[in-house]
């Protein structure tokens, strides 16, 4: 049990002890706080709130916000109407609730008998807005965050225009590296192109609170772009800075501001958010052979819907666009006007296409083994890998020691040098770490292998390698809205069959 788990348990116990004493001051039995569900009912009676609030206490994620409001109402019962006192109660309930419960100078007043101080109209609105921002920021940072799918890399599992909730508490909330930032904005201020939304006066080291579970194979994870520490302001994270350097050379990228813009750096928590499926967890061996992914020697069983590219040959006639819509083919289909199409298809769409009268064949497009794609990790001429034939590669695990040689160093160079902040160099065939010759290395963090379900249209670990644990934001859990940006409001813009679904 680590220190964060111990602190979490301690804070929970202190909050319960405080509520025990508060219940007794309110004329209730203190031990009621230990009875699940019933304790919330009594709590609502104490603060004189309608019982329909209880319905919201049963809704995941919403219930957390309601409990915060209930803590504020408890503070009001003790005459704490100031914004500062209420913020303290919400942020530090493990200290503030025991204070209210055990202090002899703090007295409970029934809300029906209380006379709250009068505030001006403007003051009331300002207080309400400030409190809402504080409460919502706490929820966004430590509990759950809303996220929108911007690209097709996870089709058909997640669609462009899906609005989903990402849970921070499932795998443990991460302490922000840059706590001084504009609320509800990621890295750039609204209405500006490159103005930072955060200050770097305070930079906190990586820390994560204990979660309910660990990241498992096939979980859908949101994480900060591992190649996003440095980027071009013109290309942003659409094209990796390191890919630009490999393609154009470092001098050209840094000097040609008209084409590349400025070269900037971002802290981990302000790098672009990506969403992919976790194919490999620490210690797994990943290999791709003719597009089939295996994990520790066994073919993956993905709960989502994978897509690949296919060559569809017809008898020379075109395929009706309405038939493509029926097959739910959303990726653009390229054609050579001779009845041959390049399409991105699911397994189900492949089988249906084969039954079309004018379709002669549906053949998978697979890059053959041995062909080296220079854009594929680890971007070294010794590794002849591509998106369809890759590996084997072992996902690094915290505490594991490996031998490092000039031949395998390309796989781990970025981990050692950048992610784990060591001074790495190679001189005369000898590897030096922090100035000392090294033949082994022990990983300081866990790493993950992420891939999109749209396998031929996904920038993922095959292109930029491992995802460090300190880059992990949270787990995608629930889609609450789905909009088709290609359609109007009255022509099927809302995908009704895709609403309110669990992410698989």
C-alpha positions in Angstrom: 0.0 0.0 0.0 1.6 3.3 -1.1 1.5 6.6 0.6 -1.3 8.0 -1.6 -3.6 5.0 -0.8 -2.9 5.6 2.9 -3.7 9.3 2.6 -6.9 8.6 0.7 -8.1 6.2 3.4 -7.1 8.6 6.1 -8.9 11.5 4.5 -12.1 9.4 4.0 -12.0 8.4 7.7 -11.5 12.0 8.9 -14.4 13.1 6.7 -16.7 10.4 8.2 -15.6 11.2 11.7 -16.4 14.9 11.1 -19.9 14.1 9.7 -20.5 11.8 12.7 -20.1 14.7 15.0 -22.1 17.1 12.8 -25.0 14.6 12.7 -25.0 14.6 16.5 -25.0 18.4 16.6 -28.0 18.3 14.3 -29.9 16.0 16.6 -29.3 12.8 14.7 -27.5 9.6 15.7 -23.8 9.9 14.6 -23.5 6.3 13.7 -26.0 6.7 10.9 -23.2 8.1 8.7 -21.9 4.5 8.6 -25.0 3.1 7.0 -24.8 3.3 3.1 -27.7 5.1 1.3 -29.6 5.8 4.5 -26.8 8.2 5.6 -27.4 10.3 2.5 -31.2 10.4 3.2 -30.6 11.7 6.7 -28.0 14.2 5.4 -30.6 15.7 3.1 -33.0 16.0 6.0 -30.3 17.8 8.1 -29.7 20.4 5.3 -33.4 20.6 4.5 -33.1 19.7 0.8 -35.8 18.0 -1.2 -35.6 14.2 -1.5 -35.5 14.4 -5.3 -31.8 15.3 -4.8 -31.4 11.7 -3.9 -32.0 10.7 -7.5 -29.0 12.6 -8.5 -26.9 10.9 -5.8 -27.6 7.6 -7.6 -26.1 8.8 -11.0 -22.4 8.2 -11.4 -20.2 11.3 -11.7 -23.2 13.6 -11.1 -23.4 12.3 -7.5 -19.9 13.6 -6.8 -21.0 17.1 -7.6 -24.2 16.8 -5.5 -22.1 15.6 -2.5 -20.0 18.8 -2.9 -23.1 20.9 -2.8 -24.3 19.0 0.3 -21.0 19.8 2.0 -21.6 23.5 1.1 -25.1 23.3 2.7 -23.6 21.7 5.8 -21.2 24.7 6.1 -24.2 27.1 5.8 -25.8 25.3 8.7 -22.8 26.6 10.8 -23.2 30.1 9.4 -20.4 29.8 6.8 -21.8 31.9 4.0 -18.5 33.3 2.8 -17.1 32.0 -0.5 -13.7 31.3 1.1 -15.1 29.1 3.9 -17.3 27.2 1.5 -14.3 26.6 -0.8 -12.3 25.3 2.1 -15.1 22.9 3.0 -15.2 21.5 -0.5 -11.5 21.3 -1.1 -10.5 20.1 2.4 -13.6 18.3 3.8 -11.3 15.9 5.8 -10.2 18.9 7.9 -13.1 21.3 7.7 -15.9 18.8 8.6 -14.1 17.6 11.8 -13.5 21.2 12.7 -17.3 22.0 12.4 -18.2 18.8 14.2 -15.9 19.0 17.2 -15.3 22.8 17.7 -17.2 24.1 20.8 -17.5 27.5 19.2 -19.2 26.2 16.0 -23.0 25.6 16.5 -25.5 24.0 14.2 -28.5 26.0 13.1 -31.5 24.4 11.4 -31.7 25.9 7.9 -35.4 26.7 8.4 -34.4 29.0 11.4 -31.2 30.5 9.9 -31.1 34.0 8.6 -28.5 34.2 5.9 -26.8 37.6 5.3 -28.3 39.7 2.5 -26.2 40.1 -0.5 -26.5 42.4 -3.5 -27.6 41.0 -6.8 -24.1 41.4 -8.3 -22.4 39.9 -5.2 -24.7 36.8 -5.3 -23.9 36.2 -9.0 -20.2 36.7 -8.6 -20.1 34.3 -5.6 -22.1 31.7 -7.5 -19.9 31.9 -10.6 -16.7 31.7 -8.6 -17.9 28.8 -6.6 -19.1 27.0 -9.7 -15.7 27.5 -11.4 -13.9 26.1 -8.3 -16.2 23.1 -7.9 -16.2 22.3 -11.7 -12.4 22.6 -11.8 -12.0 20.2 -8.9 -14.3 17.7 -10.7 -12.5 18.2 -14.0 -9.1 17.8 -12.6 -9.6 15.0 -10.1 -12.9 13.1 -11.0 -14.2 13.3 -14.5 -13.7 15.3 -17.7 -15.7 15.8 -20.8 -14.0 15.0 -24.1 -14.9 15.1 -27.8 -13.7 12.7 -30.5 -11.9 14.9 -33.1 -10.6 12.3 -35.5 -11.5 8.9 -37.0 -8.7 6.9 -35.5 -11.1 4.9 -33.2 -13.8 4.3 -35.8 -16.2 2.4 -35.5 -15.8 2.0 -31.8 -15.9 5.8 -31.3 -17.0 8.2 -33.9 -16.1 11.8 -34.8 -18.6 13.9 -32.9 -18.9 11.5 -29.9 -19.1 13.4 -26.6 -17.9 11.3 -23.8 -16.8 11.3 -20.1 -13.3 10.4 -19.2 -12.9 9.1 -15.7 -9.9 10.2 -13.7 -10.7 8.2 -10.6 -10.9 4.8 -12.3 -7.1 4.7 -12.6 -6.2 7.5 -10.2 -6.3 11.2 -10.8 -3.0 12.9 -11.7 -1.8 16.0 -9.9 -1.5 18.8 -12.5 2.1 19.7 -13.5 1.0 23.3 -14.0 -1.6 24.2 -11.4 -1.7 27.9 -12.4 -3.8 27.9 -15.5 -6.9 29.4 -17.0 -10.0 27.3 -16.0 -11.5 24.9 -18.6 -8.9 25.6 -21.2 -6.2 23.1 -22.2 -3.1 24.8 -23.5 -4.1 27.9 -25.5 -6.2 30.9 -24.4 -9.5 31.3 -26.4 -9.4 33.7 -29.3 -5.6 33.5 -29.6 -3.4 31.3 -31.7 -0.4 30.5 -29.5 -0.9 32.3 -26.1 -0.3 29.9 -23.3 -3.3 29.3 -21.0 -1.0 28.4 -18.1 1.9 29.8 -16.1 5.0 27.8 -15.4 6.0 29.6 -12.2 5.0 26.4 -10.3 5.8 23.0 -11.9 4.9 20.0 -9.8 6.5 16.6 -10.2 4.5 13.6 -11.4 2.1 12.3 -8.7 -1.0 10.2 -9.1 -3.7 9.4 -6.5 -4.7 5.7 -6.1 -7.4 4.6 -8.4 -10.1 1.9 -8.3 -8.3 -0.2 -10.8 -5.2 -0.5 -13.1 -5.1 0.0 -16.8 -6.0 -3.3 -18.5 -5.5 -4.6 -22.0 -8.2 -3.2 -24.4 -9.2 -0.3 -22.1 -9.8 2.9 -24.0 -7.5 5.5 -22.6 -7.0 9.3 -23.0 -3.4 10.4 -22.7 -1.1 13.3 -23.5 0.7 13.0 -26.9 4.1 11.6 -26.1 5.7 13.4 -29.1 4.1 16.7 -28.0 6.8 18.0 -25.7 8.2 20.0 -28.6 6.1 21.2 -31.6 5.8 23.7 -34.5 3.2 26.4 -34.0 2.2 26.0 -37.6 1.7 22.2 -37.6 0.9 21.8 -33.8 0.4 18.2 -33.0 -1.0 17.3 -36.4 2.5 16.5 -37.5 5.1 15.5 -34.9 8.0 17.9 -34.5 10.4 15.0 -34.6 8.9 13.8 -37.9 9.4 17.3 -39.3 13.1 17.2 -38.2 13.6 13.8 -39.8 12.0 15.0 -43.0 13.4 18.5 -43.4 16.4 18.7 -41.0 16.6 20.5 -37.7 18.1 23.7 -39.1 15.3 24.1 -41.6 12.6 23.5 -39.0 14.0 26.0 -36.6 15.0 28.7 -39.1 12.1 28.7 -41.6 9.5 30.4 -39.4 7.3 31.3 -42.3 6.6 27.6 -43.0 7.0 26.0 -39.5 6.3 29.0 -37.2 7.9 29.0 -33.8 9.2 25.9 -32.1 7.8 25.7 -28.6 7.7 23.3 -25.7 4.8 22.1 -23.5 4.7 20.5 -20.1 3.3 17.0 -19.9 -0.3 17.9 -18.8 -0.6 20.6 -21.5 0.3 18.4 -24.4 -2.5 17.4 -26.8 -5.0 14.8 -25.7 -5.1 11.6 -27.7 -7.5 8.7 -27.3 -6.6 5.1 -28.3 -7.1 1.6 -27.1 -4.4 0.1 -24.7 -3.1 -2.9 -26.6 -0.1 -3.6 -24.4 0.4 -3.1 -20.6 3.8 -3.1 -18.9 5.7 -6.4 -19.5 3.6 -7.4 -22.6 5.2 -8.5 -25.8 3.5 -7.0 -28.8 3.9 -8.2 -32.4 2.0 -7.5 -35.6 2.2 -10.0 -38.5 0.3 -9.2 -41.6 -1.9 -6.7 -39.6 -2.8 -9.3 -37.0 -1.8 -8.1 -33.5 -0.6 -10.6 -30.9 -0.1 -10.0 -27.2 2.3 -12.4 -25.5 1.9 -14.8 -28.5 -1.9 -14.7 -28.5 -4.1 -12.9 -31.1 -5.8 -9.9 -29.6 -9.5 -10.0 -28.9 -10.7 -6.4 -29.3 -14.1 -5.6 -27.9 -14.4 -2.7 -30.3 -14.8 -2.7 -34.1 -11.6 -2.6 -36.0 -11.2 -1.2 -39.5 -8.6 -1.9 -42.2 -8.1 -0.8 -45.8 -9.3 -3.1 -48.7 -9.0 -3.1 -52.4 -12.5 -3.7 -53.8 -12.7 -4.7 -57.4 -16.0 -4.5 -59.3 -17.1 -5.5 -62.8 -16.4 -1.9 -63.9 -19.6 -0.4 -62.6 -19.7 1.9 -59.6 -21.1 1.1 -56.2 -24.1 3.2 -55.3 -23.3 5.7 -52.6 -26.5 4.8 -50.8 -25.2 1.2 -50.5 -22.0 2.6 -48.9 -24.1 4.5 -46.4 -26.0 1.3 -45.5 -22.6 -0.4 -44.8 -21.8 2.6 -42.5 -18.6 3.4 -44.6 -17.6 6.8 -43.4 -13.9 7.0 -44.6 -13.6 8.4 -48.1 -13.4 5.7 -50.8 -10.8 6.3 -53.4 -11.5 5.0 -56.9 -9.5 4.7 -60.2 -12.7 5.1 -62.3 -12.2 1.5 -63.5 -14.4 -0.1 -60.9 -11.6 -0.4 -58.3 -12.0 1.1 -54.9 -9.8 1.6 -51.9 -12.1 1.4 -48.8 -11.7 1.3 -45.1 -14.0 -1.5 -43.9 -15.0 -3.5 -40.8 -15.2 -7.3 -41.0 -19.0 -7.0 -41.2 -18.9 -4.6 -44.1 -16.4 -6.9 -46.0 -18.8 -9.8 -45.8 -21.8 -7.7 -47.0 -19.8 -6.2 -49.9 -18.8 -9.6 -51.2 -22.5 -10.4 -51.8 -23.0 -7.4 -54.1 -23.6 -8.5 -57.6 -21.1 -6.1 -59.2 -18.3 -6.8 -56.7 -15.7 -9.3 -58.0 -13.3 -9.4 -55.0 -12.5 -7.7 -51.7 -8.8 -8.0 -50.9 -7.0 -6.7 -47.8 -4.3 -4.1 -48.4 -1.3 -5.3 -46.4 2.2 -3.8 -46.4 4.5 -6.8 -46.7 7.0 -7.8 -44.0 10.5 -6.5 -44.5 9.4 -3.2 -46.0 10.7 -0.3 -43.8 8.4 2.7 -43.3 10.7 5.6 -42.1 7.8 7.1 -40.2 7.4 4.0 -38.0 9.0 3.7 -34.6 11.9 3.5 -33.7 12.8 5.4 -36.9 16.0 3.6 -37.3 17.3 1.9 -40.5 18.0 -1.3 -38.6 14.3 -1.9 -37.9 12.4 -2.9 -41.1 8.9 -2.4 -39.6 5.7 -0.9 -40.9 2.1 -0.6 -39.7 1.2 -4.2 -40.7 4.3 -6.0 -39.7 5.9 -4.7 -36.6 8.0 -6.1 -33.6 8.2 -8.1 -31.5 8.6 -5.4 -28.9 8.4 -5.6 -25.1 6.5 -2.9 -23.3 8.8 -1.5 -20.5 7.7 -2.1 -16.9 8.7 -0.1 -13.8 11.6 -1.7 -11.9 12.6 -4.1 -14.7 16.3 -4.0 -15.7 17.3 -4.6 -19.3 20.6 -4.8 -21.1 21.2 -1.9 -23.4 23.4 -2.0 -26.5 23.8 0.3 -29.5 21.6 -2.1 -31.5 18.6 -1.9 -29.2 19.1 1.6 -27.9 16.8 3.2 -30.5 13.9 1.4 -28.8 14.6 3.0 -25.4 16.6 6.2 -26.2 13.6 8.5 -25.7 12.5 6.7 -22.5 16.0 7.1 -21.0 16.8 10.6 -22.3 13.4 12.4 -22.3 10.7 10.6 -20.3 13.0 9.7 -17.4 15.2 12.8 -17.7 18.6 11.3 -17.9 21.7 12.6 -19.8 22.2 10.0 -22.5 25.0 9.9 -25.1 26.9 7.4 -27.1 30.7 7.8 -27.6 32.8 5.4 -29.6 30.2 2.7 -29.3 29.9 3.1 -25.5 26.6 4.2 -23.9 26.9 6.8 -21.2 24.0 7.7 -18.8 24.5 10.7 -16.6 28.2 10.6 -17.5 28.7 7.0 -16.5 29.2 4.0 -18.9 26.1 1.8 -18.8 25.3 -1.6 -20.1 21.9 -2.0 -18.3 19.0 0.3 -17.5 16.2 0.0 -14.9 12.9 1.6 -15.9 11.5 4.2 -13.5 8.0 4.3 -14.9 5.4 1.9 -16.4 4.7 2.3 -20.1 1.8 1.4 -22.4 1.3 0.5 -26.1 -1.7 2.4 -27.6 -3.4 1.7 -31.0 -6.5 3.0 -32.7 -9.2 0.7 -33.9 -9.1 2.3 -37.3 -5.8 0.5 -37.9 -4.8 2.1 -41.2 -5.8 5.6 -40.3 -4.4 6.0 -36.8 -1.3 7.8 -35.5 -0.4 5.7 -32.6 2.4 3.8 -30.8 3.4 2.3 -34.1 4.5 5.8 -35.1 5.8 7.3 -31.8 6.4 4.4 -29.5 5.6 3.9 -25.8 3.2 6.0 -23.7 4.6 6.8 -20.2 2.4 6.4 -17.2 2.8 10.1 -16.4 1.1 11.0 -19.7 -2.1 9.0 -18.9 -5.1 11.3 -18.3 -7.9 8.8 -17.7 -10.2 6.1 -19.0 -13.0 6.7 -21.5 -16.2 5.3 -19.9 -19.4 6.7 -21.3 -20.7 8.4 -24.5 -23.6 10.8 -23.7 -24.0 12.5 -27.0 -23.1 11.7 -30.7 -23.4 14.3 -33.5 -22.7 13.8 -37.2 -21.0 17.0 -38.4 -21.8 16.1 -42.0 -25.6 16.4 -41.4 -28.0 19.2 -40.4 -30.0 19.2 -37.2 -33.2 18.1 -39.1 -31.4 15.5 -41.2 -30.0 13.0 -38.8 -27.3 15.2 -37.1 -28.0 13.5 -33.8 -27.1 9.8 -33.9 -29.9 8.6 -31.6 -28.8 5.0 -31.7 -25.3 6.0 -30.4 -26.4 8.0 -27.4 -25.9 6.9 -23.7 -23.6 4.0 -24.4 -20.7 2.5 -22.5 -17.3 2.7 -24.1 -16.1 -0.8 -25.1 
